[in-house]
């Protein structure tokens, strides 16, 4: 489960309590989206927040199957976790204009301490891009970090996670689980991250595109492509498993 920072701690407490009751083992706390970035791609698709442009509307009409499945059969996806804290009778599209106002730009390490006190399971911190932050997370009892720049959608000129991954892993050693995301598209990319010290790579876009294109079968196909690429790269490197990967397989240019 992924939790964003909001002004009302009641919401965070409510989500954590329900997640724990549902049997979730880990909570991933996102730190790098407390202020929305200047998402120009999103702006090109909407006249106003929640109001699609004519071009976007016409494109939706070209996909009747999607319209039936998403809008007519099941209805628009809703923000179920946040609904109790939103104004009543708010449409799903309208909720997208309210949620950004719930975010709090003043989050600090004290919020991490508070979450650690209230969350009984594993706690991971996403958005870490420096050795200092990684070491502080370890000192506060965080179980793992995700080295991430939020897919490059938040801060212009932000450092690429792959460029700081090795130094962060070297600094924290085995005190933290180190995961990474942002910009990973091929199995080759995954192998690079594993060689530089990541224990896992988070991939959302590949599986999402697979889901859009072909449902569950599309997700399986996307994962098969990635695992096949990983196996091929390992073989070409002369490795029998990912456990044999080390930083010397990666050369910086």
C-alpha angles and dihedrals in degrees: 000000000000121000126195123203115259133177095247112068087195088074093050091048091048093051093047093049093049092045092052091047090051091054101253110163100199140029122207113208114203115213104171101064101058087111118039116243124229096271100189093176090059091048091056090057098050134050091202131359106294094006113107120214121247089257092053091047092051090048090054090052088056089064106059094165091058091046091052096046098041107029108022106030103036103010128231115318111260134212094247095170092055103035095097089058099045129086112276122263092019115155119231091251091047091052089061088065094050101044095069088060089059092061118100120218092193097071114142142172087280087070090055089052090051093050091047089055093050102037114075098189135064114312123207126187117215124201100043113151105159139061091234093057092045092052092047090051089054091050091054093054100259111158098211146353136219112219098217145145092197093258092303090286098115115046123029114231091013114162115264112249092228089061095058100031098094096049092048092050091048091051100048098035110181096338092095138029105241119210128169140201142163123094099015109140109148138043087249089062091052092051091052091054093047090049090052093054109276116139092204142000121225112223118184107150098057094053092041092054089047090052092050093048101043114358117232091345089054091054090050090050093050091050091047091054091051096046091046090052091048092050091048093050092048090052093049090050091051094245123139093200142000088262088075094058116111134170092262089076090067121072120192118221 
